[in-house]
Amino acid sequence: MTMTGGHHDAHHEDFQLKDTNPLLGEQWPKGAAAVPARPGGGIAGWLGMEKPSSTYDLVEQMFFLYVRVVKAKDLPPNPITGAAMDPYVEVKLGNYKGTTKHYDRRANPEWDQVFAFSKSRVQSNVLEVYLKDKEMLGRDDYVGKVVFDLAEVPTRVPPDSPLAPQWYRLEDRRGEGGKVRGELMLAVWIGTQADEAFPEAWHSDAATVRGEGVASVRSKAYVSPKLWYLRVNVIEAQDVQPQARGRAPEVFVKAQVGNQILKTSVVAAPTLNPRWNEDLVFVVAEPFEEQLVLTVEDRVTPRKDDLLGRAALPLTLFEKRLDHRPFVQSRWFDLEKFGIGGAIEGETRRELRFASRVHVRACLEGAYHVMDESTMYISDTRPTARQLWKPPVGVLEVGILSAAGLQPMKNRDGRGTTDAYCVAKYGQKWVRTRTMLGTFGPTWNEQYTWEVFDPCTVITIGVFDNNHLGNGGNGNGNNGGGAPPARDARIGKIRIRLSTLETDRVYTHAYPLIVLQPSGVKKMGELRLAVRFTCLSLMNMVHLYTQPLLPRMHYLHPFTVTQLDALRYQAMGIVAARLGRAEPPLRREVVEYMLDVESHMWSMRRSKANFFRAVSLFSGAAAAARWFNDVCHWKNVATTALVHILLLILVWYPELILPTVFLYMFLIGLWNYRRRPRHPPHMDTKMSWAEAVHPDELDEEFDTFPTSRQQDVVYMRYDRLRSVAGRIQTVVGDMATQGERLQSLLSWRDPRATCLFVIFCLVAAVVLYVTPFRVVALVAGLYLLRHPRFRTRLPAVPSNFFRRLPSRADSML
């Protein structure tokens, strides 16, 4: 039994947040070598150095040898054909080599390409840069080369200016110091990951990636598209002519923007001028690529609608509204019959001169915040219009250091491997680290910064496995012909609420990457971060706590809950589509996972977790009720005596009641300060009900929508859902019964009960009028605190009276 308990404790400890002590930029000791010098002195010249000044103070310094290949000139012709060569450059350091693209028949090519070699993989003291001709048949043949001794390479760290490239004469193949025709413009320096060339450089640790996969391994920053709410108020239509004469049409308007379709209600139009005055709200993104397509249709049968007219309107027609006060001018738009689109010219315009019209008031709402994520994990609360933004109150800096203990996500060359990268999302800015190939302990050491406009927001950081590495043999191994396209696999994610962080403090922790799989909860590794939240204006930040979380328009003209859910889902789709068009793309599965697009789906596990969260809220009140019950039953005579004294003091001096309550809460706050949380919150498997979840409930949670399970399984789950809903139904019915009993006190539904209550109210009014309030409070308090000798186990008279009152449950079928 002891061993089992120890195993459980160790398993639970595995999901906890851990303190780390990384050697961050600010803590780098002056004069200390970054890494030991390698014998021979070649590396000591550029790795044994003092800590340079750098803005990357939340990450560990990583050193790289950068080689910028700019261009070449005066290259000799091909010795065989006599034509201009097809030049390209190969940069070689030990066993690592990178090549530029080649040009056909060009004597003065330009590449402007940067190569980066990590210090941890340096295998040589000499850097060799070869100029080669693609037409030369010999594999080892080259036109000329330039050789650098690493001990002589200069060091550069921003904010130093970029190193100016220089022309270097090419040495001949014999290596005897002879020169050949042609020169290369190169720049070679030692830098860190803070260098401007770092994001776009070719990296030696990704040397096996080829083709389109090269772009997918680089670090990038993305910006979410600017989202607007498009409000379309459909007022009326005029001169609607049904295709079938002799019947009053049943007309509705269908509005479509992209894949968003909304409809008005169906209105009978005996006068052929139907009126709706209904609002339809869409999510649109700049630049406005879609059109608003309005179609007036006639509901002939429940399954058949006739098209009566159509209008395609560019979104640039509509004005942008920054407040609720400006009145938006309505406009009439002609409807083109038979679905004809585009401009109408010549005879067509004369034929449609008396066509139907639709009356619309439309505008782009700039005073709302378009939510593309759950309000529980919102990272931005600013309205769409930049004119309404307030100045930032702080700066968030995140150093994505490394990960440890990652699980193999795919098979390559017969063994498990992982190609991990991180994505962080806060506000409109997304960042993506470079992909570290074939390692379960990737090291990124990349630092990113965001402006903070509200501290009550959340940053989300996810870790993914890259399955789009091109044709270099780095795929997931199962992308054969006819197979579905590979998806970047989820490794895990974390959330950090900024309001839980102390300002100007660096948090260095290892966050567990916990995911829920059909087989159960699993730890996929640890993500090590350094986080700092800096306050720019304490007064502005304090003032924010008195302001609404969302812009004013959300409260002056709110949307319904159903509308918000639908608009949020549409906004997620637009953001995923736009970011998927970037280069490299931030893929849809990544964006949807970061935005919790599936958070609204039913889950028995999540329902249980939320229920027990609600129960835990009342644990304090329940504990206070138990303590008061013990006081009333004299379980501790000294405590009961003190409560009697406190009652006498408060009754005699009632003006002390509120000051006493607030002073008590002040003292509790001071007492809890020494036990305040030292770590940011993280994913809690116990609170999420992930450790004790039933396997079938997990299978149901991972089921598709609509379901793809067998019929008997669906029947079983439906019956289980009915039993749970039955218990909820009973609780809701009991709550309604108590409320209806309270209403029946004065409704004379039970004439005897109402008569007794009315007489009691009259007597209580007279007694309370002639008796001082202090006496009434004292008597009531002493009655509640009476000795158990004067108590009985039977229910009290008020409870008996209340339970006898009628409710409307008798009228339920």
C-alpha positions in Angstrom: 0.0 0.0 0.0 2.8 2.4 0.7 4.4 1.8 -2.7 1.0 2.5 -4.4 0.5 5.7 -2.5 4.1 6.8 -3.3 3.5 6.1 -7.0 0.3 8.2 -6.9 2.1 11.1 -5.3 4.9 11.0 -7.9 2.3 10.9 -10.7 0.6 13.9 -9.3 3.9 15.7 -8.8 4.6 15.1 -12.5 1.8 17.6 -13.4 3.1 20.4 -11.2 4.8 23.6 -12.1 8.5 23.5 -11.4 11.0 26.3 -10.7 14.0 26.6 -13.0 17.1 28.7 -12.8 18.2 29.4 -16.4 21.3 31.6 -17.1 19.4 34.5 -18.6 21.0 37.4 -20.4 21.1 39.7 -17.3 22.6 37.0 -15.1 25.5 36.3 -17.5 28.7 36.7 -15.5 31.1 39.3 -16.8 34.3 37.9 -18.2 33.1 34.3 -18.0 33.4 32.1 -21.0 30.1 31.2 -22.6 31.3 27.6 -23.3 34.7 26.0 -22.7 37.3 26.7 -25.4 38.1 23.8 -27.6 41.7 22.8 -27.8 43.5 24.3 -30.7 42.4 27.8 -30.1 40.1 28.0 -33.2 36.9 28.3 -31.2 38.3 30.3 -28.2 38.5 33.4 -30.3 34.8 33.7 -30.7 33.2 31.6 -27.9 35.4 32.6 -25.0 34.2 36.2 -24.6 32.6 38.5 -22.2 28.8 38.9 -22.1 27.8 41.4 -24.8 25.1 43.9 -24.2 21.8 42.6 -25.7 18.1 43.3 -25.4 17.6 39.5 -25.2 17.7 39.5 -21.4 15.0 36.8 -20.8 16.8 34.0 -22.8 20.1 32.2 -22.6 22.7 33.5 -25.0 23.1 31.2 -28.1 26.0 31.9 -30.5 26.0 31.5 -34.2 28.5 31.9 -37.0 26.7 34.0 -39.6 27.7 34.1 -43.3 26.0 36.5 -45.6 26.6 35.7 -49.3 25.7 38.9 -51.1 26.8 38.6 -54.8 29.7 37.8 -57.1 31.2 39.5 -60.1 33.6 38.9 -63.0 33.1 35.2 -62.9 35.0 33.1 -65.5 33.1 31.3 -68.2 32.5 27.6 -68.2 35.8 26.0 -69.5 33.9 23.3 -71.5 31.1 25.2 -73.2 32.7 28.7 -73.1 29.3 30.2 -72.0 28.6 31.9 -68.8 28.5 29.5 -65.9 25.5 28.5 -63.8 26.9 29.8 -60.4 25.9 29.0 -56.9 27.8 29.2 -53.6 28.3 26.4 -51.0 29.2 27.4 -47.4 30.9 24.6 -45.5 31.7 24.3 -41.8 32.9 20.8 -40.8 30.2 18.3 -41.9 27.6 21.0 -42.3 27.1 22.8 -45.6 24.5 25.0 -47.1 24.0 26.1 -50.7 22.4 29.1 -52.4 20.1 28.9 -55.3 21.8 28.7 -58.8 21.4 31.1 -61.7 21.5 30.1 -65.4 24.2 31.8 -67.5 25.0 34.7 -65.2 28.4 36.2 -64.6 27.3 38.7 -61.9 24.8 36.8 -59.8 23.2 38.3 -56.6 22.0 36.0 -53.7 21.9 38.1 -50.5 21.4 34.9 -48.4 22.4 34.3 -44.8 23.7 31.0 -43.3 23.8 30.4 -39.6 25.9 27.7 -37.9 25.1 26.9 -34.3 28.1 27.0 -31.9 26.9 23.7 -30.3 27.5 21.9 -33.6 30.8 23.4 -34.7 33.2 20.7 -35.9 35.9 22.7 -37.5 38.1 25.8 -37.0 37.9 26.8 -40.6 35.0 28.1 -42.7 35.1 27.4 -46.4 33.0 29.2 -49.0 33.0 27.6 -52.4 31.8 29.1 -55.7 30.6 26.3 -58.0 29.2 25.8 -61.4 26.1 23.6 -61.7 27.2 22.5 -65.2 30.5 21.0 -64.0 30.1 17.3 -63.9 32.6 16.5 -61.1 31.0 16.4 -57.7 34.0 18.0 -56.0 34.8 20.5 -58.7 34.5 24.1 -57.9 35.6 27.4 -59.5 37.2 29.0 -56.5 36.9 29.3 -52.7 37.4 31.7 -49.8 38.7 30.4 -46.4 38.2 32.0 -43.0 39.9 31.2 -39.7 37.2 31.3 -37.0 39.6 32.8 -34.5 39.7 35.9 -36.7 36.0 36.3 -37.2 34.6 39.5 -35.5 31.8 39.6 -33.0 28.6 41.6 -33.5 25.6 42.0 -31.2 22.7 44.4 -31.8 22.3 47.3 -31.5 25.6 47.4 -33.3 25.2 48.3 -37.0 25.2 45.5 -39.5 28.6 44.3 -40.6 29.5 45.7 -44.0 30.2 43.0 -46.6 33.5 42.9 -48.4 34.8 41.7 -51.7 37.1 38.6 -51.5 39.2 37.2 -54.4 38.6 33.5 -55.1 41.5 31.2 -54.4 42.3 28.5 -56.9 41.6 24.8 -56.4 45.2 23.9 -55.7 45.1 25.9 -52.4 48.6 27.4 -53.0 47.5 30.9 -52.6 46.9 31.5 -56.3 44.0 33.6 -57.3 41.4 32.9 -60.0 39.2 35.3 -61.9 36.1 36.3 -59.9 35.2 37.9 -56.6 32.6 37.1 -53.9 31.0 39.7 -51.6 30.7 38.2 -48.2 30.2 39.2 -44.6 31.2 36.8 -41.8 30.5 37.5 -38.1 29.7 35.9 -34.8 26.3 36.9 -33.3 23.5 35.7 -31.1 19.8 34.9 -31.7 19.2 38.7 -31.2 20.8 39.3 -34.6 18.5 40.8 -37.3 19.6 38.0 -39.7 18.5 35.2 -37.4 14.9 34.8 -38.4 15.5 34.5 -42.2 18.8 32.7 -42.0 19.5 29.1 -43.2 20.3 27.1 -40.1 22.7 24.2 -39.9 20.4 22.3 -37.5 17.8 22.3 -40.3 20.2 21.4 -43.1 18.2 18.3 -44.1 15.1 20.3 -44.9 14.5 20.9 -48.6 12.1 22.6 -50.9 9.0 24.3 -49.4 9.8 23.0 -46.0 12.6 25.5 -45.6 10.2 28.4 -44.9 8.2 26.3 -42.4 11.1 25.9 -40.0 11.9 29.6 -39.6 10.6 31.9 -36.8 7.9 34.3 -37.8 5.6 36.9 -36.4 2.0 37.2 -37.7 -0.8 39.8 -37.2 -4.4 38.8 -37.0 -6.6 40.4 -39.7 -8.5 43.5 -38.6 -12.0 42.3 -37.9 -15.2 44.4 -38.1 -18.9 43.7 -37.3 -21.0 44.4 -40.4 -24.5 45.3 -39.2 -27.2 45.1 -42.0 -30.6 46.4 -41.0 -33.0 45.1 -43.6 -35.9 47.5 -43.5 -38.3 46.7 -46.4 -38.6 45.8 -50.0 -40.7 47.4 -52.7 -42.5 46.1 -55.7 -41.8 42.4 -55.1 -43.3 40.4 -58.0 -43.8 36.7 -57.4 -43.2 34.4 -60.3 -46.5 32.7 -59.8 -49.3 35.2 -60.3 -52.4 35.3 -58.2 -50.9 34.5 -54.8 -49.5 36.7 -52.1 -45.8 36.0 -51.8 -44.2 34.9 -48.5 -41.0 36.9 -48.7 -37.7 36.8 -46.8 -34.3 38.4 -47.4 -31.1 36.2 -47.4 -27.8 38.0 -46.9 -24.5 36.4 -47.6 -20.9 37.5 -46.9 -18.4 34.8 -47.9 -19.6 31.6 -46.3 -21.8 33.4 -43.7 -25.5 33.3 -44.5 -28.3 34.9 -42.5 -32.0 35.2 -43.2 -34.8 37.5 -42.1 -38.1 36.1 -41.0 -40.7 35.2 -43.6 -43.3 37.9 -44.1 -46.5 37.6 -46.1 -46.7 40.5 -48.6 -50.2 41.0 -49.9 -49.3 44.6 -50.9 -46.0 43.4 -52.5 -44.1 45.8 -50.1 -43.0 43.6 -47.2 -41.3 45.1 -44.2 -38.9 43.5 -41.7 -36.7 46.0 -39.9 -34.4 43.2 -38.7 -30.7 43.3 -37.9 -28.3 40.8 -39.5 -24.7 40.9 -38.2 -21.6 39.5 -39.9 -17.9 39.4 -39.3 -15.7 40.8 -42.0 -12.0 41.4 -42.3 -9.8 44.0 -43.9 -8.9 44.1 -46.7 -12.5 43.6 -47.7 -12.4 40.9 -50.3 -16.0 39.6 -50.1 -19.3 41.3 -51.1 -22.6 41.6 -49.4 -25.0 39.6 -51.5 -28.7 40.4 -50.8 -31.4 38.1 -52.3 -35.1 38.5 -51.9 -36.8 35.1 -52.1 -40.3 33.8 -52.0 -41.1 30.8 -49.8 -43.3 28.8 -52.2 -43.2 25.5 -50.3 -41.2 24.5 -47.2 -38.6 23.0 -49.6 -38.7 25.5 -52.4 -37.8 29.1 -52.6 -38.0 31.3 -55.7 -35.4 34.0 -56.3 -37.1 37.3 -56.9 -34.1 39.6 -57.0 -30.4 40.0 -56.1 -28.0 42.7 -55.3 -24.2 42.4 -54.8 -22.7 45.2 -52.8 -19.0 45.8 -52.1 -18.3 46.3 -48.4 -16.5 49.6 -49.2 -19.9 51.2 -49.8 -20.7 51.2 -46.1 -19.5 53.8 -43.6 -17.5 53.0 -40.5 -19.3 53.9 -37.3 -17.2 54.7 -34.2 -20.1 55.2 -31.7 -23.8 54.4 -31.2 -24.9 58.0 -31.6 -24.3 58.8 -35.3 -27.4 57.9 -37.3 -26.6 55.7 -40.3 -28.4 56.8 -43.5 -30.5 54.1 -45.1 -30.2 53.5 -48.8 -32.3 51.8 -51.6 -30.7 49.2 -53.8 -32.1 47.9 -57.0 -32.5 44.2 -57.3 -31.4 42.4 -60.4 -33.7 39.7 -61.6 -32.7 36.1 -62.3 -29.4 36.4 -60.4 -27.7 38.7 -62.9 -24.5 40.1 -61.3 -22.2 43.0 -62.0 -23.0 46.4 -63.5 -26.0 46.8 -65.7 -25.4 48.7 -68.9 -27.4 49.9 -72.0 -30.6 48.0 -72.7 -30.3 45.9 -69.6 -30.5 48.9 -67.4 -33.7 50.2 -69.3 -35.3 46.8 -68.9 -34.7 46.8 -65.1 -35.7 50.4 -64.6 -38.8 49.4 -62.6 -37.2 46.4 -60.9 -37.8 45.6 -57.2 -35.8 47.5 -54.6 -34.6 46.7 -51.1 -34.2 49.3 -48.3 -31.1 48.7 -46.2 -29.2 50.5 -43.4 -25.7 49.0 -43.2 -22.5 50.1 -41.4 -19.2 48.7 -40.2 -19.2 48.8 -36.4 -15.8 50.0 -35.2 -16.7 50.5 -31.5 -17.1 46.8 -30.7 -14.3 44.3 -30.0 -14.7 41.4 -32.4 -14.1 38.3 -30.3 -12.2 35.5 -32.0 -11.5 33.6 -28.7 -13.4 32.7 -25.6 -14.1 35.5 -23.2 -12.6 33.2 -20.5 -9.2 33.4 -22.2 -9.5 36.7 -23.9 -6.2 38.3 -24.8 -7.4 41.6 -26.2 -10.3 43.9 -25.4 -9.7 46.9 -27.7 -12.4 48.0 -30.2 -11.8 47.6 -33.9 -11.3 51.3 -34.6 -7.7 52.4 -33.8 -9.0 55.9 -32.9 -10.7 54.4 -29.8 -7.6 52.7 -28.4 -6.2 53.8 -25.1 -2.4 54.0 -24.5 -0.8 50.8 -23.3 -0.4 50.2 -19.5 2.4 47.7 -19.6 4.7 45.5 -21.6 4.7 41.7 -21.7 8.0 40.0 -22.5 8.2 36.2 -22.9 11.4 34.2 -23.4 10.7 30.8 -24.9 13.7 28.9 -23.6 13.4 25.2 -24.3 11.3 22.1 -23.8 12.3 18.9 -22.1 11.0 15.3 -22.1 8.9 15.6 -25.3 7.2 12.5 -26.5 7.8 11.0 -30.0 5.1 12.3 -32.3 5.9 10.3 -35.5 8.2 7.7 -36.9 11.1 8.6 -39.2 13.8 6.1 -40.4 12.3 3.5 -38.1 12.4 5.4 -34.9 10.3 7.9 -33.0 11.1 11.6 -33.4 9.6 15.1 -32.9 10.2 18.3 -34.8 8.8 20.8 -32.3 8.0 24.5 -32.6 6.1 27.0 -30.3 3.3 29.4 -31.2 2.3 32.2 -28.8 -0.8 34.3 -29.2 -1.6 37.6 -27.3 -3.8 40.3 -28.8 -3.5 40.6 -32.5 0.1 39.4 -32.6 1.0 35.8 -33.1 4.6 34.5 -33.0 6.1 31.2 -34.1 9.5 29.9 -33.1 11.8 28.0 -35.5 11.4 24.3 -35.7 14.0 22.2 -33.9 14.4 18.9 -35.8 14.7 15.5 -34.4 15.0 16.3 -30.7 13.0 15.6 -27.5 14.7 18.5 -25.8 14.5 21.5 -28.2 16.2 24.8 -27.3 14.8 27.9 -28.9 15.9 30.8 -26.7 13.7 33.3 -28.5 12.3 36.4 -26.9 9.1 38.3 -27.9 7.4 41.4 -26.7 3.8 42.6 -26.6 2.1 45.8 -25.6 -0.5 45.3 -22.8 -3.7 47.3 -22.9 -5.5 45.4 -20.1 -3.8 43.3 -17.4 -6.9 41.1 -17.1 -6.0 39.1 -20.2 -4.4 35.8 -21.1 -1.5 34.8 -23.2 -1.6 31.3 -24.8 1.5 29.4 -25.8 1.2 26.1 -27.6 3.8 23.5 -28.7 3.3 21.6 -32.0 5.1 19.0 -34.1 5.9 20.2 -37.6 4.7 17.8 -40.3 5.4 20.1 -43.3 9.1 19.8 -43.8 9.1 19.4 -47.5 10.7 16.6 -49.4 13.8 16.2 -47.3 12.8 13.0 -45.7 11.5 14.8 -42.7 7.8 14.2 -43.1 5.7 12.1 -40.8 6.4 9.0 -42.9 2.8 8.3 -43.9 2.1 10.8 -46.6 1.8 8.3 -49.4 -0.2 8.8 -52.5 -3.9 9.3 -51.8 -3.3 10.0 -48.1 -4.9 13.1 -46.5 -2.6 16.1 -46.0 -0.5 16.0 -42.9 -1.5 18.1 -39.9 0.8 19.6 -37.4 0.2 17.5 -34.2 -0.7 19.1 -30.9 1.9 18.6 -28.1 0.3 20.8 -25.5 -0.4 24.4 -24.5 -0.4 26.6 -21.5 -2.2 29.8 -20.5 -0.9 32.6 -18.3 -3.2 35.3 -17.0 -1.3 38.6 -16.7 -3.2 39.8 -13.7 -1.7 37.0 -11.7 1.8 38.2 -12.3 3.7 40.7 -10.1 5.1 43.6 -12.1 8.8 43.8 -12.9 9.4 40.2 -11.7 10.9 37.5 -13.9 9.1 34.2 -13.7 11.2 31.2 -14.7 9.3 28.0 -14.6 8.8 24.7 -16.4 5.2 24.3 -17.3 3.9 20.8 -17.8 2.4 20.2 -21.3 -0.7 18.2 -20.5 -3.1 16.9 -23.1 -6.2 14.9 -22.9 -6.2 11.9 -25.3 -8.8 9.2 -25.8 -6.6 7.0 -23.6 -6.6 9.5 -20.8 -4.6 12.5 -19.6 -0.9 12.4 -20.5 2.1 14.7 -19.9 3.8 15.3 -23.2 6.8 17.2 -21.7 7.7 20.5 -20.1 8.0 24.0 -21.6 10.5 26.3 -20.0 9.7 30.0 -20.1 10.9 33.3 -18.7 8.0 35.8 -18.3 8.1 39.4 -17.2 5.2 41.9 -17.0 6.4 45.5 -16.8 4.0 48.3 -15.7 4.2 51.6 -17.7 1.6 53.5 -15.8 0.4 52.3 -12.4 -2.4 54.9 -12.2 -3.8 53.9 -15.6 -3.6 50.2 -14.6 -5.5 50.8 -11.4 -8.0 52.9 -13.3 -8.7 50.0 -15.6 -10.0 47.9 -12.7 -12.9 50.3 -12.5 -13.8 50.1 -16.2 -15.9 47.6 -18.1 -13.9 44.8 -19.6 -15.2 45.2 -23.1 -15.8 48.5 -25.0 -18.9 50.5 -24.2 -20.9 49.4 -27.2 -21.1 45.9 -25.8 -23.2 47.2 -23.0 -25.1 50.0 -24.7 -26.2 47.8 -27.7 -25.4 44.3 -26.6 -25.6 41.2 -28.7 -27.5 38.1 -27.6 -25.5 35.1 -26.3 -26.5 33.1 -29.4 -25.3 35.9 -31.7 -22.0 36.2 -29.8 -21.3 32.4 -30.1 -22.1 32.4 -33.9 -20.0 35.6 -34.5 -17.1 34.2 -32.5 -17.1 31.0 -34.6 -17.2 33.0 -37.8 -14.3 35.2 -36.6 -12.3 32.1 -35.7 -12.8 30.8 -39.3 -11.7 34.1 -40.8 -8.6 34.4 -38.7 -7.6 30.8 -39.4 -8.1 31.3 -43.2 -6.1 34.6 -43.3 -3.2 33.3 -41.2 -3.2 30.1 -43.4 -2.5 32.3 -46.4 0.7 33.7 -44.9 4.2 32.4 -45.8 4.9 30.2 -44.1 1.3 29.6 -43.2 0.1 29.3 -39.6 -2.1 26.3 -40.3 -5.8 26.0 -39.5 -5.3 23.2 -36.9 -2.8 25.3 -35.0 -5.0 28.4 -35.0 -8.1 26.5 -34.0 -6.3 24.8 -31.1 -4.9 28.1 -29.9 -8.4 29.7 -30.0 -10.2 26.8 -28.4 -12.6 26.5 -31.3 -14.1 23.3 -29.8 -14.6 24.6 -26.3 -18.4 24.8 -26.8 -18.8 21.1 -27.5 -20.5 18.9 -25.0 -18.3 17.0 -22.6 -19.4 14.9 -19.6 -16.0 15.4 -18.1 -16.1 19.2 -18.4 -19.6 19.3 -17.1 -18.6 17.4 -14.0 -15.6 19.7 -13.5 -17.7 22.8 -13.8 -20.3 21.3 -11.4 -17.6 20.7 -8.7 -16.1 24.1 -9.4 -19.5 25.6 -8.5 -19.8 23.3 -5.4 -16.4 24.5 -4.2 -17.6 28.1 -4.3 -20.0 27.3 -1.5 -17.4 25.4 0.6 -16.6 28.5 2.5 -20.2 29.3 3.2 -20.8 25.7 4.2 -17.8 25.8 6.6 -19.2 29.0 8.1 -22.6 27.4 8.5 -21.1 24.4 10.2 -19.1 26.6 12.6 -22.2 28.6 13.4 -24.2 25.4 14.0 -21.5 24.3 16.4 -21.7 27.6 18.2 -25.5 27.4 18.4 -25.2 23.8 19.8 -22.6 24.9 22.4 -20.0 22.4 21.1 -17.3 24.8 22.4 -18.5 26.8 25.4 -15.8 29.4 25.3 -16.5 30.2 21.6 -20.2 30.4 22.2 -19.6 32.7 25.1 -17.4 35.0 23.0 -20.1 35.1 20.3 -22.7 36.1 22.9 -20.4 39.0 24.0 -19.9 40.0 20.3 -23.7 39.9 19.8 -24.3 42.2 22.8 -21.7 44.6 21.5 -23.0 44.8 18.0 -26.6 45.1 19.2 -25.7 47.9 21.6 -23.5 49.6 19.0 -25.0 48.7 15.6 -22.9 51.4 13.9 -19.9 49.0 14.4 -21.4 46.2 12.3 -20.1 47.4 8.8 -16.8 48.7 10.1 -16.3 45.3 11.8 -17.0 43.4 8.7 -14.7 45.4 6.5 -11.9 45.3 9.2 -12.3 41.5 9.4 -11.9 41.2 5.6 -8.9 43.5 5.7 -7.2 41.4 8.4 -8.0 38.2 6.4 -6.3 39.7 3.4 -3.2 40.6 5.4 -3.1 37.2 6.9 -3.3 35.5 3.5 -0.6 37.7 2.0 2.1 35.5 3.4 0.5 32.5 1.8 -0.1 34.2 -1.6 0.6 32.2 -4.7 4.2 32.3 -5.8 3.7 30.7 -9.2 1.4 31.5 -12.1 -1.6 29.2 -12.4 -1.3 26.3 -14.7 -3.4 23.4 -16.1 -4.9 21.5 -13.2 -5.7 17.9 -14.0 -7.6 17.2 -10.8 -9.8 20.3 -11.1 -10.4 19.4 -14.8 -11.6 16.0 -13.7 -9.1 14.4 -16.1 -7.5 11.9 -13.7 -10.8 10.1 -12.8 -12.7 10.3 -16.1 -14.4 7.2 -17.4 -12.9 5.9 -20.7 -16.3 6.0 -22.4 -16.8 9.6 -21.4 -13.4 10.4 -23.0 -14.4 8.6 -26.2 -17.6 10.6 -26.3 -15.6 13.8 -25.9 -13.4 13.0 -28.8 -16.3 11.9 -31.0 -17.0 13.9 -34.1 -20.0 16.0 -34.7 -22.3 14.5 -35.9 -21.3 11.3 -34.2 -19.4 8.5 -36.0 -19.9 5.8 -33.3 -21.9 2.6 -33.5 -25.6 2.8 -33.0 -25.7 0.9 -29.7 -23.0 3.1 -28.3 -25.0 6.2 -29.2 -28.1 4.7 -27.6 -26.2 4.1 -24.4 -24.8 7.6 -24.3 -28.2 9.1 -25.0 -29.7 7.1 -22.1 -26.9 8.3 -19.8 -27.5 11.9 -20.9 -31.2 11.5 -20.2 -30.4 10.3 -16.7 -28.2 13.3 -16.0 -30.7 15.6 -17.5 -33.4 14.0 -15.4 -31.4 14.9 -12.2 -30.9 18.5 -13.4 -34.6 18.7 -14.3 -35.5 17.6 -10.7 -33.2 20.2 -9.2 -34.6 23.0 -11.4 -38.1 21.8 -10.5 -37.4 22.0 -6.8 -36.0 25.5 -7.1 -39.1 26.6 -9.0 -41.3 25.0 -6.3 -39.6 27.0 -3.5 -40.0 30.2 -5.5 -43.7 29.5 -6.2 -44.3 28.8 -2.5 -42.8 32.1 -1.7 -45.1 33.8 -4.2 -48.2 32.0 -2.8 -47.8 33.6 0.6 -49.9 36.6 -0.5 -51.7 35.1 -3.5 -54.6 33.5 -1.5 -54.0 30.3 -3.4 -54.2 28.6 0.0 -56.7 31.0 1.8 -55.9 29.7 5.3 -52.2 30.0 4.9 -52.4 33.5 3.4 -54.8 34.5 6.2 -52.4 33.3 8.9 -49.5 35.1 7.2 -51.4 38.3 6.9 -52.4 38.2 10.6 -48.7 37.4 11.5 -47.5 40.4 9.4 -50.0 42.7 11.2 -48.9 41.5 14.7 -45.2 41.7 13.7 -45.6 45.3 12.4 -47.2 46.4 15.7 -44.6 44.5 17.9 -41.7 45.9 15.9 -43.1 49.4 16.0 -43.4 49.5 19.8 -40.3 47.5 20.6 -36.8 49.0 20.2 -34.8 47.4 17.4 -32.0 46.6 19.7 -34.3 44.5 21.9 -35.6 42.6 18.8 -32.1 41.9 17.6 -30.9 40.8 21.0 -33.9 38.5 21.5 -33.5 37.0 18.0 -29.7 36.5 18.5 -30.2 34.8 21.9 -32.9 32.6 20.5 -30.6 31.4 17.7 -27.8 30.8 20.3 -30.0 29.1 22.9 -28.7 26.1 24.7 -29.3 22.6 23.2 -31.4 21.8 26.3 -34.0 24.2 24.9 -33.9 22.8 21.3 -35.8 20.0 19.7 -35.0 17.8 16.7 -38.3 18.6 15.0 -38.3 21.3 12.2 -39.0 24.9 13.2 -42.5 26.4 12.9 -41.6 28.7 9.9 -40.1 25.7 8.0 -43.3 23.7 8.7 -45.5 26.5 7.5 -43.4 27.1 4.4 -43.4 23.5 3.3 -47.2 23.4 3.5 -47.6 26.2 1.0 -48.9 25.2 -2.5 -46.9 25.4 -5.7 -47.8 25.1 -9.4 -46.2 21.6 -9.5 -49.8 20.2 -9.1 -50.6 21.7 -12.6 -47.7 19.9 -14.3 -48.6 17.1 -16.7 
